[in-house]
Amino acid sequence: MAKIIFNNHLVEDVAEELYIRALKILPPDVKAALERARQRETSELGRTILETILKNIEVSETQSMIICQDTGLPVFIVTVGGRFPVDGAMIKKSLAQGAKRATMEYPFRGSSLHPITRENPQTSIGEGLPVIYWDFDGDADYLDILMIPKGSGSENMSAMKMFTPAEGLSAVKKFVVDTVAASGGNPCPPGIIGVGMGGSADWVGVLAKKAITRPVGSRNPDPMFAQLENELEEAVNALGSGPMGLGGAITTLAVHIEWAYTHITQNPVAVNTQCWAARRARAKIWANGKVEYGF
């Protein structure tokens, strides 16, 4: 068995690196989707906007600059392998310290503050932050950390509604499309529309958030939800809101749905929008200290 050298300092280092990577390097699937959007866009203004976005991405990568000034709330999705030696409390503390180090040492604007006093310590962390969602994989022998800096332009356009079963799927579709229509250019489209269905009032929002982390255009493995993703994507693009809400054929790069079973008398639905800068960075950590970065 490999010697275990996994420790809190390694997780801190990885968390710091993930935050910075996510802010500076857009995932290849997002860049490819934006290029396809540029080619498909029928509006001259829309194409110009998409060309500017692509230039922005190029500059950020070649000049090692952050993609957007809104460095977002730090969100981590952590998947613990069943064969990985884990100390959950240590991981939680280390993720927070890594996010703080990235903010103060890189440095960039900290966007996290007290909800009443609005005091900003410029650390990106505080009570309840970073946001950490936990999952488990019984077959894995590594720790998987996915980092998502979630900007406010898109997060402010989130919505949730508790439907009754009698309202049916048509009401759900209308809710999703109406939510996107009402958001206009605020979430800096075209991005990803994450939809959560089922679960409870709190869990459905997590499902919608997880939906935006999937590679652009990947389909839900359940054929029913995959079909619904296609239908909603077509309906959203038919709105004509276009890039930055200034008109055009491409309002979203993709609609992704995550779902869960729910109660017999309810049907929660949530929408979580992601801007065109659909930032994410991933790392896998093994017990022997090996780290593999990706998206």
C-alpha positions as CSV (number, residue, x, y, z in Angstrom):
1,M,0.0,0.0,0.0
2,A,1.3,3.5,-0.9
3,K,2.5,5.6,1.9
4,I,-0.1,8.1,3.1
5,I,1.2,11.7,2.9
6,F,-2.2,13.3,2.4
7,N,-2.6,16.2,4.9
8,N,-4.3,19.5,5.5
9,H,-1.5,21.6,3.9
10,L,-2.0,19.7,0.6
11,V,-5.7,20.3,0.6
12,E,-5.1,24.0,1.3
13,D,-2.6,24.3,-1.5
14,V,-5.0,22.5,-3.9
15,A,-8.0,24.7,-2.9
16,E,-6.0,27.8,-3.4
17,E,-4.8,26.6,-6.8
18,L,-8.4,25.6,-7.8
19,Y,-9.8,29.0,-7.1
20,I,-7.1,30.8,-9.1
21,R,-7.4,28.3,-12.0
22,A,-11.2,28.6,-12.1
23,L,-10.9,32.4,-12.4
24,K,-8.3,32.3,-15.1
25,I,-8.9,29.2,-17.3
26,L,-12.2,28.5,-18.9
27,P,-13.0,24.8,-19.4
28,P,-12.5,23.7,-23.1
29,D,-16.1,22.6,-23.4
30,V,-17.3,26.1,-22.6
31,K,-14.9,27.7,-25.0
32,A,-16.0,25.3,-27.8
33,A,-19.7,26.0,-27.0
34,L,-19.1,29.8,-27.2
35,E,-17.3,29.3,-30.6
36,R,-20.2,27.2,-31.9
37,A,-22.6,29.9,-30.6
38,R,-20.7,32.6,-32.5
39,Q,-21.0,30.5,-35.7
40,R,-24.7,29.9,-35.2
41,E,-25.7,33.5,-34.1
42,T,-27.7,35.2,-36.7
43,S,-27.6,38.7,-35.1
44,E,-24.7,40.9,-36.2
45,L,-24.6,42.5,-32.8
46,G,-24.8,39.1,-31.1
47,R,-21.8,37.8,-33.2
48,T,-19.8,40.9,-32.2
49,I,-20.6,40.3,-28.5
50,L,-19.5,36.6,-28.8
51,E,-16.3,37.6,-30.7
52,T,-15.5,40.0,-27.8
53,I,-16.2,37.3,-25.3
54,L,-13.8,34.9,-27.1
55,K,-11.2,37.6,-27.2
56,N,-11.6,38.2,-23.5
57,I,-11.0,34.5,-22.9
58,E,-7.9,34.6,-25.1
59,V,-6.4,37.6,-23.3
60,S,-7.1,36.1,-19.8
61,E,-5.3,32.9,-20.7
62,T,-2.3,34.5,-22.6
63,Q,-1.8,37.3,-20.1
64,S,-2.6,35.1,-17.0
65,M,-5.5,37.4,-16.0
66,I,-8.8,36.6,-14.4
67,I,-11.7,36.2,-16.8
68,C,-14.2,38.4,-14.9
69,Q,-13.9,41.0,-12.0
70,D,-16.7,39.2,-10.2
71,T,-14.7,36.4,-8.5
72,G,-17.9,35.0,-7.0
73,L,-18.7,33.1,-3.9
74,P,-16.4,30.0,-3.4
75,V,-18.4,26.8,-3.9
76,F,-16.9,23.4,-3.6
77,I,-18.4,20.0,-4.5
78,V,-16.4,17.4,-2.7
79,T,-16.7,13.7,-3.6
80,V,-15.0,11.4,-1.0
81,G,-13.8,8.0,-2.3
82,G,-14.7,5.0,-0.2
83,R,-11.1,3.9,-0.2
84,F,-9.7,7.3,0.6
85,P,-8.4,8.1,4.2
86,V,-10.6,11.0,5.1
87,D,-10.9,13.6,7.8
88,G,-13.9,15.6,6.9
89,A,-13.4,18.3,9.5
90,M,-9.9,18.8,8.3
91,I,-11.0,19.0,4.6
92,K,-13.6,21.6,5.4
93,K,-11.1,23.8,7.3
94,S,-8.5,23.4,4.6
95,L,-10.9,24.4,1.8
96,A,-11.7,27.6,3.6
97,Q,-8.1,28.4,4.2
98,G,-7.2,27.7,0.6
99,A,-10.0,30.0,-0.6
100,K,-8.8,32.7,1.8
101,R,-5.1,32.3,0.7
102,A,-6.1,32.6,-3.0
103,T,-8.0,35.9,-2.3
104,M,-5.3,37.5,-0.2
105,E,-2.2,36.2,-1.9
106,Y,-3.1,36.3,-5.6
107,P,-4.8,38.9,-4.9
108,F,-8.3,39.5,-6.2
109,R,-11.5,41.2,-4.9
110,G,-13.2,39.3,-2.2
111,S,-16.9,39.3,-2.8
112,S,-18.1,37.7,0.5
113,L,-19.6,39.9,3.2
114,H,-21.9,40.0,6.2
115,P,-25.6,40.0,5.1
116,I,-26.7,42.8,7.4
117,T,-23.7,45.0,8.1
118,R,-22.3,44.4,4.6
119,E,-18.8,44.4,6.1
120,N,-16.4,42.7,3.7
121,P,-13.2,41.2,5.2
122,Q,-11.8,40.7,1.7
123,T,-11.1,37.0,2.4
124,S,-13.9,35.3,0.4
125,I,-14.8,33.3,3.6
126,G,-16.9,33.8,6.7
127,E,-19.8,32.3,8.5
128,G,-21.2,29.5,6.2
129,L,-18.6,30.1,3.5
130,P,-17.2,28.5,1.5
131,V,-20.2,26.6,0.4
132,I,-19.4,22.9,0.5
133,Y,-21.5,20.1,-1.0
134,W,-20.5,16.6,0.0
135,D,-20.9,13.4,-2.0
136,F,-19.4,9.9,-1.8
137,D,-18.1,7.3,-4.3
138,G,-17.6,3.9,-2.8
139,D,-15.3,2.7,-5.6
140,A,-12.8,5.6,-5.7
141,D,-9.5,5.8,-3.9
142,Y,-9.1,9.5,-4.2
143,L,-10.7,12.8,-3.1
144,D,-12.4,14.8,-5.9
145,I,-12.8,18.5,-5.4
146,L,-14.7,20.6,-7.9
147,M,-14.5,24.4,-7.4
148,I,-17.1,26.8,-8.8
149,P,-16.7,30.6,-8.3
150,K,-20.4,31.7,-8.5
151,G,-20.9,35.3,-9.6
152,S,-23.8,37.4,-8.5
153,G,-25.1,38.5,-11.8
154,S,-26.2,35.0,-12.6
155,E,-26.9,33.9,-9.0
156,N,-29.3,36.8,-8.5
157,M,-31.5,35.4,-11.3
158,S,-32.1,32.1,-9.4
159,A,-35.7,31.1,-8.7
160,M,-37.6,28.3,-7.0
161,K,-41.2,27.3,-7.0
162,M,-43.2,24.6,-5.2
163,F,-45.5,23.1,-7.8
164,T,-48.4,20.7,-7.1
165,P,-48.5,17.5,-9.1
166,A,-51.8,18.6,-10.7
167,E,-50.1,21.6,-12.4
168,G,-48.2,19.2,-14.6
169,L,-45.0,19.4,-16.7
170,S,-46.3,22.2,-18.9
171,A,-46.3,24.5,-15.9
172,V,-42.7,23.5,-15.1
173,K,-41.6,24.3,-18.6
174,K,-43.3,27.7,-18.5
175,F,-41.7,28.5,-15.1
176,V,-38.2,27.7,-16.5
177,V,-38.6,29.7,-19.7
178,D,-40.3,32.6,-17.9
179,T,-37.5,32.8,-15.4
180,V,-34.9,33.0,-18.1
181,A,-37.0,35.6,-20.0
182,A,-37.3,37.8,-16.9
183,S,-33.6,37.7,-16.2
184,G,-32.8,39.4,-19.5
185,G,-29.1,40.4,-19.8
186,N,-28.4,40.3,-16.0
187,P,-26.8,36.9,-16.0
188,C,-24.5,37.8,-18.9
189,P,-25.9,35.2,-21.4
190,P,-25.4,33.0,-23.2
191,G,-24.5,30.6,-20.3
192,I,-25.9,27.5,-18.8
193,I,-29.4,27.1,-17.4
194,G,-29.4,24.6,-14.5
195,V,-32.7,23.1,-13.5
196,G,-33.4,21.1,-10.4
197,M,-36.5,19.0,-10.1
198,G,-37.8,17.0,-7.1
199,G,-36.3,16.6,-3.6
200,S,-37.3,19.2,-1.1
201,A,-37.4,23.0,-1.0
202,D,-33.7,23.2,0.0
203,W,-32.3,20.3,-2.0
204,V,-33.9,21.3,-5.3
205,G,-31.6,24.4,-5.3
206,V,-28.6,22.2,-4.8
207,L,-29.6,20.1,-7.8
208,A,-29.9,23.1,-10.0
209,K,-26.5,24.3,-8.9
210,K,-25.0,20.9,-9.6
211,A,-26.6,21.0,-13.1
212,I,-24.6,24.0,-14.1
213,T,-21.3,22.2,-13.4
214,R,-21.8,19.5,-16.1
215,P,-19.8,19.9,-19.3
216,V,-21.8,22.1,-21.7
217,G,-24.3,20.1,-23.7
218,S,-23.9,16.8,-21.8
219,R,-27.2,15.1,-21.6
220,N,-28.9,13.6,-18.5
221,P,-28.6,9.8,-18.7
222,D,-32.4,9.4,-18.2
223,P,-34.0,9.7,-21.6
224,M,-37.0,11.6,-20.3
225,F,-34.9,14.3,-18.7
226,A,-32.6,14.4,-21.7
227,Q,-35.6,15.1,-23.9
228,L,-36.8,17.8,-21.6
229,E,-33.3,19.4,-21.7
230,N,-33.5,19.6,-25.5
231,E,-37.0,21.0,-25.4
232,L,-36.2,23.7,-22.8
233,E,-33.0,24.7,-24.7
234,E,-34.9,25.2,-27.9
235,A,-37.6,27.2,-26.0
236,V,-35.1,29.4,-24.3
237,N,-33.2,30.2,-27.5
238,A,-36.5,30.9,-29.2
239,L,-37.0,33.8,-26.8
240,G,-34.6,35.9,-28.9
241,S,-32.9,37.5,-25.9
242,G,-29.5,36.7,-27.4
243,P,-26.0,37.5,-26.1
244,M,-26.0,39.9,-23.2
245,G,-29.8,40.2,-23.6
246,L,-29.4,42.5,-26.7
247,G,-31.2,40.2,-29.1
248,G,-30.1,37.2,-31.1
249,A,-30.6,33.5,-31.6
250,I,-28.4,32.2,-28.8
251,T,-29.7,32.9,-25.3
252,T,-28.2,29.8,-23.7
253,L,-25.4,27.4,-24.4
254,A,-27.2,24.5,-22.7
255,V,-30.0,23.5,-20.3
256,H,-29.0,20.9,-17.8
257,I,-31.4,19.1,-15.4
258,E,-30.6,17.2,-12.2
259,W,-33.4,15.5,-10.4
260,A,-34.5,13.5,-7.3
261,Y,-37.5,11.7,-6.0
262,T,-39.9,13.9,-4.1
263,H,-43.1,13.8,-2.0
264,I,-46.4,12.6,-3.5
265,T,-48.0,16.0,-3.0
266,Q,-45.3,18.3,-4.3
267,N,-43.0,18.9,-7.2
268,P,-40.2,21.5,-6.3
269,V,-38.4,23.1,-9.3
270,A,-35.4,25.5,-9.2
271,V,-33.5,27.4,-11.8
272,N,-29.9,28.4,-11.3
273,T,-28.4,30.4,-14.1
274,Q,-24.7,30.4,-15.0
275,C,-23.1,33.3,-17.0
276,W,-21.1,32.8,-20.2
277,A,-18.0,32.5,-18.0
278,A,-19.1,29.1,-16.8
279,R,-16.0,28.7,-14.6
280,R,-15.0,25.5,-12.8
281,A,-11.8,23.7,-11.9
282,R,-11.3,20.2,-10.6
283,A,-8.6,18.3,-8.7
284,K,-8.3,14.7,-7.7
285,I,-6.0,14.0,-4.7
286,W,-4.7,10.5,-3.9
287,A,-3.4,9.4,-0.4
288,N,0.2,9.3,-1.7
289,G,0.1,13.0,-2.5
290,K,-0.5,12.8,-6.2
291,V,-2.7,15.6,-7.5
292,E,-4.4,15.7,-11.0
293,Y,-6.0,18.9,-12.2
294,G,-8.7,19.2,-14.7
295,F,-12.3,20.5,-15.2
